[in-house]
Amino acid sequence: MSRECFMSFELDTSDGQARRGRLQFPRGTVETPAFMPVGTCGTVKGMLPRDIEEIGAQIILGNTFHLMLRPGTQVVMEHSPERGKNSPEPGKKGTLHDFMQWQGPILTDSGGFQVFSLGDIRKISEEGVSFRSPIDGSPVFLDPEKSIQVQRELGADVVMIFDECTPYPATESEARTSMELSLRWANRSKVAHGDSPSALFGIIQGGMHESLRDESLSGLEEIGFDGYAIGGLSVGEPKEDMLRILDTLPPKM
């Protein structure tokens, strides 16, 4: 399938493993490293879009899990400024940018971490995750295909694959099982992403086991993504373990 990603990265300078550069999107430029305000439910709490611009933020984060449950993508897509009866494109669907009145780039998390945070009230299988909505208790099923579909409907500039966030503590065997499931879901996520020009990022898992992290990265690179993220950190592990993973993994990316 022919596909062209509309994100590009330009490297300005580097110092050791530190890099200074910029991500280019049709909606704007993001200087890296970047601070990304969290707009989980479609708003950055306590701030208007112009306030976010004034502090110098160039990209914000939205969350698939929360936006899927409330208000839902249909509500988001109704917020196109061009849907009026006199619009030249009255049927055009809105995006999360229109809903938030933020016209810069948006990254959407896949919902994998939020599913992890549900603990024992969710059931993970090869197919996906079953749980009850924390809003109204209704049954919900989320899988790689649904996660990518929601992110496409939101119009995200950076889409994250659906993965399982490896819990802490986890034995090497448990972490391997989780990591390998995430790799299979990563492949399904890429297939579901199809010809979308939005950037698709893989997420490296493997718990606190460096060898599994290496396998995860290798597997993701074999599938091929537009960018790569380090997942499964800040899940209760000692700070020393988090720093160890952050010291050893980035030079290989």
Backbone as CSV, one residue per row, in Angstrom:
resi,resn,N_x,N_y,N_z,CA_x,CA_y,CA_z,C_x,C_y,C_z
1,MET,0.839,-1.192,0.000,0.000,0.000,0.000,0.878,1.248,0.000
2,SER,0.623,2.150,-0.940,1.389,3.391,-1.022,0.904,4.361,0.045
3,ARG,1.856,4.938,0.784,1.492,5.859,1.860,2.588,6.889,2.028
4,GLU,2.189,8.135,2.247,3.144,9.203,2.512,2.782,9.862,3.830
5,CYS,3.733,9.893,4.761,3.509,10.523,6.062,3.765,12.017,5.950
6,PHE,2.848,12.835,6.522,3.037,14.274,6.405,3.879,14.866,7.531
7,MET,4.467,14.030,8.406,5.392,14.499,9.432,6.822,14.289,8.964
8,SER,7.674,15.269,9.232,9.101,15.112,8.961,9.889,15.645,10.145
9,PHE,11.119,15.156,10.304,11.978,15.588,11.407,13.269,16.154,10.853
10,GLU,13.655,17.309,11.371,14.908,17.944,10.978,15.793,18.082,12.208
11,LEU,17.032,17.621,12.107,17.977,17.699,13.218,18.811,18.965,13.100
12,ASP,18.796,19.778,14.152,19.604,20.993,14.179,21.000,20.721,14.720
13,THR,21.045,20.135,15.909,22.336,19.890,16.546,22.178,18.779,17.566
14,SER,23.283,18.218,18.004,23.248,17.158,19.006,24.423,17.310,19.956
15,ASP,24.259,16.758,21.155,25.303,16.771,22.174,25.202,15.447,22.906
16,GLY,26.072,14.492,22.566,25.909,13.147,23.097,24.639,12.539,22.519
17,GLN,23.754,12.077,23.411,22.475,11.532,22.962,21.373,12.590,22.911
18,ALA,21.673,13.794,23.373,20.682,14.876,23.329,20.612,15.450,21.918
19,ARG,19.394,15.726,21.469,19.210,16.260,20.120,18.293,17.481,20.163
20,ARG,18.605,18.438,19.307,17.766,19.626,19.143,17.303,19.637,17.697
21,GLY,15.994,19.659,17.508,15.484,19.621,16.145,14.065,20.125,16.072
22,ARG,13.375,19.730,15.015,11.984,20.161,14.855,11.197,19.114,14.080
23,LEU,9.962,18.941,14.513,8.994,18.125,13.796,8.133,19.052,12.957
24,GLN,8.021,18.749,11.678,7.235,19.578,10.773,5.923,18.870,10.443
25,PHE,4.822,19.600,10.640,3.490,19.120,10.286,2.801,20.178,9.432
26,PRO,1.799,19.805,8.650,1.022,20.819,7.931,0.400,21.847,8.868
27,ARG,0.099,21.451,10.102,-0.524,22.361,11.062,0.479,23.201,11.840
28,GLY,1.771,22.938,11.684,2.745,23.741,12.404,4.018,22.989,12.718
29,THR,4.961,23.715,13.307,6.274,23.176,13.655,6.359,22.952,15.155
30,VAL,6.955,21.845,15.553,7.171,21.535,16.963,8.674,21.453,17.201
31,GLU,9.205,22.404,17.967,10.622,22.380,18.320,10.844,21.291,19.362
32,THR,11.869,20.469,19.141,12.148,19.391,20.083,13.469,19.629,20.806
33,PRO,13.558,19.218,22.091,12.513,18.545,22.871,11.342,19.485,23.155
34,ALA,10.153,18.913,23.292,8.940,19.716,23.399,8.204,19.444,24.702
35,PHE,7.549,20.483,25.199,6.613,20.337,26.314,5.226,20.163,25.716
36,MET,4.523,19.109,26.109,3.228,18.785,25.533,2.138,18.860,26.606
37,PRO,1.375,19.961,26.667,0.275,20.040,27.632,-0.728,18.912,27.402
38,VAL,-1.304,18.437,28.486,-2.232,17.305,28.423,-3.666,17.817,28.340
39,GLY,-4.309,17.498,27.224,-5.726,17.831,27.041,-6.523,16.547,26.941
40,THR,-6.440,15.713,27.949,-6.960,14.349,27.918,-8.378,14.252,27.365
41,CYS,-9.279,15.053,27.901,-10.697,14.942,27.534,-11.128,16.011,26.540
42,GLY,-10.187,16.559,25.796,-10.543,17.558,24.800,-10.378,18.977,25.279
43,THR,-9.725,19.147,26.421,-9.426,20.488,26.912,-8.240,20.418,27.866
44,VAL,-7.394,21.427,27.836,-6.325,21.548,28.824,-6.930,22.288,30.007
45,LYS,-7.041,21.633,31.127,-7.800,22.166,32.257,-7.283,23.531,32.693
46,GLY,-8.224,24.438,32.861,-7.906,25.764,33.370,-7.282,26.700,32.360
47,MET,-7.219,26.298,31.079,-6.556,27.129,30.073,-7.383,27.204,28.792
48,LEU,-7.410,28.385,28.192,-7.996,28.560,26.874,-6.935,28.261,25.814
49,PRO,-7.358,27.954,24.592,-6.368,27.699,23.537,-5.350,28.822,23.379
50,ARG,-5.802,30.066,23.513,-4.851,31.181,23.362,-3.838,31.205,24.504
51,ASP,-4.253,30.731,25.697,-3.313,30.660,26.816,-2.207,29.651,26.523
52,ILE,-2.590,28.541,25.897,-1.617,27.508,25.560,-0.606,28.049,24.558
53,GLU,-1.094,28.806,23.589,-0.195,29.416,22.608,0.752,30.404,23.274
54,GLU,0.231,31.168,24.229,1.031,32.215,24.870,2.171,31.648,25.706
55,ILE,2.013,30.438,26.244,3.110,29.851,27.027,4.135,29.170,26.121
56,GLY,3.866,29.167,24.815,4.834,28.632,23.867,4.653,27.176,23.503
57,ALA,3.566,26.549,23.965,3.331,25.147,23.607,2.983,25.049,22.124
58,GLN,3.501,24.031,21.467,3.293,23.872,20.026,2.527,22.608,19.668
59,ILE,2.326,21.725,20.629,1.582,20.489,20.410,0.908,20.104,21.712
60,ILE,-0.271,19.517,21.629,-0.967,19.069,22.837,-1.378,17.612,22.672
61,LEU,-1.765,17.007,23.788,-2.120,15.593,23.804,-3.596,15.413,24.109
62,GLY,-4.233,14.519,23.354,-5.594,14.091,23.656,-5.581,12.591,23.886
63,ASN,-6.637,12.055,24.499,-6.628,10.635,24.833,-7.809,9.888,24.231
64,THR,-7.479,8.845,23.491,-8.479,8.039,22.797,-9.498,7.438,23.752
65,PHE,-9.022,6.875,24.848,-9.886,6.197,25.815,-10.982,7.128,26.319
66,HIS,-10.588,8.283,26.808,-11.562,9.210,27.390,-12.457,9.834,26.332
67,LEU,-11.881,10.251,25.207,-12.680,10.904,24.167,-13.644,9.929,23.506
68,MET,-13.268,8.657,23.422,-14.156,7.635,22.877,-15.385,7.450,23.762
69,LEU,-15.170,7.467,25.083,-16.269,7.254,26.020,-17.132,8.497,26.190
70,ARG,-16.499,9.637,26.219,-17.229,10.909,26.378,-16.373,12.067,25.894
71,PRO,-16.823,12.835,24.929,-18.187,12.897,24.370,-18.442,11.916,23.247
72,GLY,-17.421,11.190,22.755,-17.559,10.308,21.605,-17.147,11.024,20.327
73,THR,-16.654,10.259,19.373,-16.133,10.891,18.156,-17.220,11.551,17.321
74,GLN,-18.459,11.057,17.397,-19.529,11.677,16.610,-19.753,13.118,17.041
75,VAL,-19.695,13.361,18.345,-19.854,14.730,18.851,-18.680,15.590,18.394
76,VAL,-17.476,15.046,18.485,-16.292,15.794,18.051,-16.412,16.173,16.582
77,MET,-16.830,15.232,15.759,-16.892,15.476,14.320,-18.000,16.450,13.924
78,GLU,-18.940,16.716,14.838,-19.994,17.698,14.566,-19.500,19.128,14.740
79,HIS,-18.292,19.304,15.229,-17.792,20.642,15.556,-16.925,21.260,14.466
80,SER,-17.155,20.899,13.234,-16.437,21.551,12.142,-16.970,22.956,11.942
81,PRO,-16.085,23.969,11.839,-16.553,25.342,11.603,-17.138,25.511,10.211
82,GLU,-16.994,24.486,9.371,-17.462,24.589,7.992,-18.722,23.771,7.734
83,ARG,-19.435,23.397,8.804,-20.604,22.544,8.625,-21.905,23.337,8.497
84,GLY,-21.814,24.633,8.537,-23.022,25.452,8.415,-23.701,25.270,7.071
85,LYS,-24.978,25.637,7.008,-25.750,25.393,5.785,-25.230,26.193,4.602
86,ASN,-24.520,27.299,4.867,-23.983,28.114,3.785,-22.530,27.781,3.469
87,SER,-22.009,26.764,4.114,-20.619,26.372,3.892,-20.463,25.719,2.526
88,PRO,-19.319,25.966,1.865,-19.071,25.273,0.598,-18.892,23.772,0.794
89,GLU,-18.609,23.351,2.047,-18.479,21.927,2.364,-19.361,21.604,3.568
90,PRO,-20.690,21.670,3.417,-21.589,21.510,4.561,-21.510,20.142,5.226
91,GLY,-21.008,19.139,4.515,-20.930,17.808,5.095,-19.575,17.469,5.676
92,LYS,-18.648,18.423,5.670,-17.295,18.150,6.149,-17.299,17.857,7.643
93,LYS,-16.586,16.813,8.035,-16.531,16.429,9.436,-15.436,17.196,10.161
94,GLY,-15.735,17.533,11.406,-14.756,18.232,12.222,-13.737,17.279,12.820
95,THR,-12.706,17.844,13.400,-11.656,17.075,14.061,-11.529,17.540,15.503
96,LEU,-10.657,16.892,16.240,-10.402,17.308,17.619,-9.866,18.732,17.659
97,HIS,-9.142,19.142,16.626,-8.645,20.518,16.546,-9.816,21.507,16.567
98,ASP,-10.852,21.218,15.784,-12.021,22.094,15.742,-12.755,22.077,17.076
99,PHE,-12.902,20.889,17.654,-13.605,20.729,18.923,-12.925,21.525,20.030
100,MET,-11.576,21.516,20.033,-10.809,22.202,21.065,-10.501,23.650,20.706
101,GLN,-10.750,24.006,19.438,-10.353,25.315,18.915,-8.839,25.506,19.052
102,TRP,-8.133,24.444,18.738,-6.666,24.438,18.732,-6.229,23.975,17.350
103,GLN,-5.514,24.814,16.637,-5.172,24.480,15.260,-3.729,24.016,15.079
104,GLY,-3.014,23.824,16.186,-1.680,23.245,16.104,-1.757,21.726,16.066
105,PRO,-0.614,21.050,15.982,-0.597,19.586,15.970,-1.135,18.990,17.273
106,ILE,-1.722,17.800,17.157,-2.229,17.048,18.303,-1.717,15.617,18.224
107,LEU,-1.238,15.106,19.355,-0.894,13.694,19.499,-1.973,13.035,20.340
108,THR,-2.466,11.881,19.912,-3.439,11.151,20.720,-2.829,9.857,21.237
109,ASP,-2.954,9.634,22.541,-2.552,8.371,23.136,-3.563,7.310,22.701
110,SER,-3.144,6.060,22.690,-4.007,5.003,22.151,-5.062,4.512,23.126
111,GLY,-4.881,4.796,24.414,-5.775,4.268,25.434,-5.186,3.094,26.186
112,GLY,-4.019,2.610,25.755,-3.410,1.455,26.397,-3.087,1.684,27.864
113,PHE,-2.558,2.864,28.197,-2.204,3.140,29.594,-3.452,3.251,30.455
114,GLN,-4.522,3.860,29.917,-5.758,3.995,30.680,-6.380,2.629,30.946
115,VAL,-6.290,1.730,29.960,-6.775,0.368,30.170,-5.969,-0.300,31.281
116,PHE,-4.654,-0.097,31.277,-3.786,-0.627,32.332,-4.237,-0.124,33.702
117,SER,-4.615,1.146,33.776,-4.976,1.755,35.057,-6.297,1.228,35.609
118,LEU,-7.085,0.517,34.784,-8.354,-0.039,35.259,-8.147,-1.219,36.192
119,GLY,-6.945,-1.802,36.174,-6.638,-2.903,37.081,-7.475,-4.142,36.811
120,ASP,-8.068,-4.682,37.875,-8.761,-5.965,37.776,-10.110,-5.889,37.080
121,ILE,-10.604,-4.708,36.765,-11.932,-4.622,36.148,-11.861,-4.725,34.627
122,ARG,-10.659,-4.989,34.076,-10.560,-5.204,32.635,-10.015,-6.601,32.358
123,LYS,-10.403,-7.149,31.194,-9.972,-8.479,30.791,-9.240,-8.379,29.468
124,ILE,-7.978,-8.804,29.460,-7.140,-8.716,28.267,-7.090,-10.071,27.573
125,SER,-7.299,-10.062,26.267,-7.199,-11.267,25.452,-6.386,-10.944,24.205
126,GLU,-6.156,-11.941,23.369,-5.448,-11.712,22.114,-6.190,-10.701,21.250
127,GLU,-7.511,-10.734,21.313,-8.321,-9.863,20.466,-8.269,-8.410,20.912
128,GLY,-8.278,-8.162,22.217,-8.301,-6.796,22.717,-8.621,-6.778,24.201
129,VAL,-9.261,-5.706,24.652,-9.542,-5.529,26.074,-11.027,-5.273,26.284
130,SER,-11.622,-6.023,27.210,-13.017,-5.825,27.601,-13.048,-5.193,28.983
131,PHE,-13.901,-4.212,29.148,-14.036,-3.560,30.452,-15.385,-2.860,30.517
132,ARG,-15.715,-2.345,31.668,-16.938,-1.564,31.820,-16.578,-0.091,31.920
133,SER,-17.369,0.717,31.259,-17.106,2.152,31.244,-17.092,2.709,32.659
134,PRO,-16.051,3.450,33.025,-16.033,4.087,34.343,-17.054,5.211,34.453
135,ILE,-17.700,5.549,33.338,-18.695,6.623,33.341,-20.079,6.099,33.685
136,ASP,-20.525,5.043,32.961,-21.889,4.548,33.183,-21.975,3.041,33.383
137,GLY,-20.842,2.363,33.412,-20.847,0.927,33.657,-21.181,0.063,32.463
138,SER,-21.380,0.664,31.301,-21.723,-0.113,30.111,-20.511,-0.904,29.626
139,PRO,-20.728,-2.077,29.003,-19.601,-2.876,28.507,-18.922,-2.202,27.322
140,VAL,-17.592,-2.244,27.311,-16.802,-1.625,26.245,-15.736,-2.622,25.797
141,PHE,-15.474,-2.656,24.505,-14.385,-3.475,23.973,-13.477,-2.578,23.148
142,LEU,-12.189,-2.614,23.438,-11.212,-1.795,22.725,-10.104,-2.698,22.207
143,ASP,-9.829,-2.586,20.918,-8.762,-3.364,20.309,-7.942,-2.455,19.404
144,PRO,-6.862,-2.949,18.809,-6.040,-2.078,17.964,-6.822,-1.394,16.855
145,GLU,-7.726,-2.128,16.218,-8.484,-1.559,15.112,-9.385,-0.422,15.578
146,LYS,-10.056,-0.612,16.712,-10.945,0.429,17.238,-10.147,1.646,17.680
147,SER,-9.024,1.418,18.350,-8.195,2.531,18.806,-7.726,3.386,17.640
148,ILE,-7.253,2.739,16.582,-6.776,3.485,15.414,-7.932,4.187,14.720
149,GLN,-9.090,3.522,14.639,-10.260,4.146,14.019,-10.640,5.435,14.741
150,VAL,-10.679,5.368,16.078,-11.036,6.549,16.864,-10.026,7.668,16.635
151,GLN,-8.747,7.332,16.626,-7.717,8.357,16.440,-7.789,8.975,15.043
152,ARG,-8.148,8.169,14.050,-8.323,8.713,12.697,-9.520,9.652,12.659
153,GLU,-10.612,9.268,13.331,-11.797,10.124,13.357,-11.521,11.431,14.094
154,LEU,-10.645,11.384,15.089,-10.279,12.602,15.820,-9.373,13.506,14.989
155,GLY,-8.770,12.961,13.943,-7.895,13.760,13.087,-6.537,14.028,13.695
156,ALA,-6.043,13.102,14.532,-4.754,13.303,15.201,-3.617,13.404,14.197
157,ASP,-2.656,14.267,14.502,-1.457,14.399,13.669,-0.451,13.304,13.977
158,VAL,-0.403,12.881,15.245,0.436,11.757,15.659,-0.464,10.735,16.339
159,VAL,-0.493,9.539,15.796,-1.322,8.440,16.287,-0.414,7.416,16.959
160,MET,-0.819,6.947,18.138,-0.031,5.947,18.855,-0.661,4.567,18.682
161,ILE,0.178,3.547,18.526,-0.343,2.187,18.415,-1.034,1.785,19.716
162,PHE,-1.923,0.801,19.625,-2.565,0.241,20.812,-1.654,-0.842,21.368
163,ASP,-1.293,-0.719,22.633,-0.363,-1.660,23.248,-0.834,-2.023,24.637
164,GLU,-0.203,-3.032,25.222,-0.445,-3.351,26.622,0.688,-2.767,27.442
165,CYS,0.350,-1.947,28.403,1.351,-1.372,29.296,1.742,-2.433,30.318
166,THR,2.988,-2.883,30.259,3.459,-3.930,31.165,3.445,-3.426,32.600
167,PRO,2.791,-4.150,33.514,2.714,-3.673,34.900,4.037,-3.853,35.631
168,TYR,4.134,-3.229,36.799,5.275,-3.436,37.684,4.737,-3.863,39.043
169,PRO,5.307,-4.900,39.654,6.416,-5.704,39.134,5.921,-6.749,38.135
170,ALA,6.827,-7.207,37.280,6.532,-8.276,36.329,7.776,-9.123,36.157
171,THR,7.614,-10.437,36.261,8.745,-11.325,36.017,9.155,-11.215,34.548
172,GLU,10.325,-11.744,34.230,10.764,-11.696,32.838,9.790,-12.444,31.932
173,SER,9.253,-13.558,32.424,8.293,-14.325,31.636,7.010,-13.527,31.411
174,GLU,6.519,-12.890,32.462,5.302,-12.079,32.337,5.530,-10.894,31.408
175,ALA,6.687,-10.251,31.547,6.998,-9.098,30.704,7.134,-9.514,29.244
176,ARG,7.694,-10.693,28.994,7.832,-11.177,27.616,6.459,-11.432,26.993
177,THR,5.592,-12.086,27.733,4.247,-12.353,27.211,3.542,-11.057,26.852
178,SER,3.650,-10.061,27.728,3.029,-8.762,27.483,3.661,-8.063,26.286
179,MET,4.990,-8.086,26.213,5.701,-7.419,25.122,5.361,-8.037,23.774
180,GLU,5.306,-9.361,23.734,4.996,-10.039,22.471,3.561,-9.771,22.031
181,LEU,2.636,-9.665,22.996,1.260,-9.285,22.654,1.239,-7.883,22.067
182,SER,1.995,-6.975,22.665,2.052,-5.600,22.158,2.609,-5.552,20.740
183,LEU,3.575,-6.411,20.428,4.116,-6.449,19.071,3.062,-6.918,18.068
184,ARG,2.273,-7.911,18.459,1.209,-8.371,17.558,0.159,-7.282,17.376
185,TRP,-0.151,-6.586,18.463,-1.102,-5.473,18.365,-0.512,-4.328,17.543
186,ALA,0.805,-4.147,17.624,1.454,-3.096,16.827,1.270,-3.363,15.341
187,ASN,1.418,-4.616,14.953,1.236,-4.973,13.549,-0.204,-4.725,13.111
188,ARG,-1.157,-5.090,13.963,-2.572,-4.839,13.650,-2.858,-3.342,13.583
189,SER,-2.215,-2.583,14.454,-2.404,-1.125,14.442,-1.936,-0.536,13.123
190,LYS,-0.794,-1.020,12.632,-0.280,-0.480,11.370,-1.205,-0.820,10.209
191,VAL,-1.709,-2.040,10.185,-2.644,-2.427,9.127,-3.887,-1.548,9.185
192,ALA,-4.404,-1.318,10.399,-5.607,-0.496,10.556,-5.358,0.953,10.157
193,HIS,-4.142,1.430,10.350,-3.797,2.817,10.016,-3.872,3.053,8.511
194,GLY,-3.611,2.011,7.752,-3.785,2.071,6.303,-2.985,3.169,5.636
195,ASP,-3.669,3.938,4.790,-2.993,4.977,4.004,-3.071,6.355,4.649
196,SER,-3.454,6.411,5.926,-3.539,7.706,6.604,-2.177,8.400,6.612
197,PRO,-2.129,9.701,6.283,-0.855,10.422,6.299,-0.403,10.835,7.696
198,SER,-1.267,10.655,8.705,-0.865,10.978,10.072,0.297,10.086,10.490
199,ALA,1.202,10.625,11.292,2.338,9.839,11.772,1.850,8.752,12.719
200,LEU,2.393,7.552,12.588,2.057,6.432,13.463,3.305,6.031,14.237
201,PHE,3.199,6.059,15.576,4.342,5.758,16.437,4.181,4.387,17.087
202,GLY,5.268,3.607,17.076,5.323,2.376,17.837,5.710,2.675,19.276
203,ILE,5.364,1.767,20.187,5.650,1.973,21.609,6.452,0.786,22.137
204,ILE,7.625,1.064,22.675,8.534,0.026,23.169,8.097,-0.418,24.561
205,GLN,7.904,-1.724,24.734,7.561,-2.294,26.031,8.644,-3.290,26.447
206,GLY,8.375,-4.053,27.500,9.370,-5.012,27.985,9.679,-4.893,29.459
207,GLY,8.916,-4.050,30.160,9.132,-3.915,31.591,10.509,-3.365,31.919
208,MET,11.075,-3.854,33.007,12.385,-3.385,33.458,13.518,-4.272,32.951
209,HIS,13.225,-5.088,31.941,14.191,-6.058,31.417,14.794,-5.520,30.122
210,GLU,16.066,-5.169,30.177,16.716,-4.511,29.035,16.701,-5.376,27.780
211,SER,16.892,-6.677,27.934,16.904,-7.554,26.760,15.541,-7.565,26.072
212,LEU,14.470,-7.505,26.859,13.127,-7.478,26.274,12.853,-6.136,25.608
213,ARG,13.363,-5.089,26.186,13.239,-3.767,25.552,13.923,-3.788,24.177
214,ASP,15.087,-4.409,24.116,15.805,-4.507,22.838,14.990,-5.301,21.816
215,GLU,14.384,-6.403,22.266,13.563,-7.216,21.365,12.349,-6.435,20.884
216,SER,11.743,-5.680,21.794,10.574,-4.882,21.426,10.939,-3.852,20.370
217,LEU,12.039,-3.138,20.580,12.478,-2.137,19.613,12.768,-2.779,18.265
218,SER,13.459,-3.910,18.276,13.791,-4.597,17.033,12.527,-5.030,16.291
219,GLY,11.560,-5.555,17.038,10.311,-5.988,16.423,9.525,-4.840,15.829
220,LEU,9.500,-3.713,16.524,8.794,-2.533,16.016,9.469,-1.984,14.771
221,GLU,10.803,-1.965,14.786,11.532,-1.468,13.613,11.299,-2.368,12.403
222,GLU,11.142,-3.656,12.659,10.873,-4.585,11.558,9.504,-4.304,10.937
223,ILE,8.519,-3.980,11.784,7.194,-3.615,11.266,7.282,-2.288,10.525
224,GLY,7.994,-1.327,11.134,8.215,-0.030,10.508,7.197,1.011,10.900
225,PHE,7.650,2.024,11.639,6.778,3.120,12.063,7.438,4.457,11.759
226,ASP,6.663,5.516,11.892,7.167,6.859,11.610,7.945,7.433,12.788
227,GLY,7.759,6.855,13.960,8.463,7.284,15.156,8.295,6.223,16.228
228,TYR,9.057,6.352,17.309,9.044,5.339,18.364,9.012,6.029,19.726
229,ALA,8.227,5.457,20.641,8.094,5.994,21.990,8.486,4.920,22.996
230,ILE,8.895,5.344,24.173,9.229,4.422,25.254,8.039,4.358,26.194
231,GLY,7.412,3.191,26.291,6.253,3.015,27.155,6.595,2.215,28.393
232,GLY,5.609,2.038,29.254,5.778,1.186,30.413,6.686,1.731,31.486
233,LEU,6.799,3.053,31.580,7.562,3.683,32.664,6.614,4.497,33.541
234,SER,7.085,4.830,34.749,6.257,5.536,35.734,5.001,4.729,36.055
235,VAL,5.200,3.420,36.241,4.084,2.535,36.591,4.304,1.914,37.973
236,GLY,5.111,2.591,38.794,5.363,2.118,40.148,6.759,1.585,40.381
237,GLU,7.591,1.566,39.326,8.948,1.045,39.464,9.833,2.036,40.223
238,PRO,10.912,1.555,40.865,11.860,2.470,41.504,12.444,3.429,40.477
239,LYS,12.748,4.623,40.925,13.294,5.631,40.017,14.578,5.143,39.364
240,GLU,15.364,4.369,40.107,16.625,3.871,39.559,16.391,2.984,38.336
241,ASP,15.334,2.183,38.371,15.027,1.317,37.230,14.578,2.139,36.029
242,MET,13.768,3.146,36.281,13.320,4.004,35.190,14.511,4.682,34.514
243,LEU,15.419,5.217,35.314,16.588,5.899,34.759,17.506,4.925,34.024
244,ARG,17.578,3.695,34.510,18.406,2.683,33.842,17.878,2.401,32.433
245,ILE,16.568,2.237,32.308,15.970,2.001,30.988,16.179,3.215,30.091
246,LEU,16.022,4.405,30.652,16.183,5.626,29.860,17.640,5.873,29.478
247,ASP,18.563,5.317,30.238,19.986,5.456,29.895,20.396,4.485,28.791
248,THR,19.854,3.272,28.835,20.335,2.220,27.935,19.567,2.132,26.620
249,LEU,18.302,2.530,26.610,17.479,2.315,25.417,17.624,3.384,24.329
250,PRO,17.569,4.683,24.666,17.608,5.708,23.603,18.790,5.621,22.644
251,PRO,20.020,5.282,23.090,21.118,5.205,22.114,20.893,4.170,21.015
252,LYS,19.993,3.213,21.254,19.724,2.170,20.258,18.591,2.553,19.309
253,MET,17.927,3.653,19.607,16.754,4.030,18.821,17.157,4.871,17.605
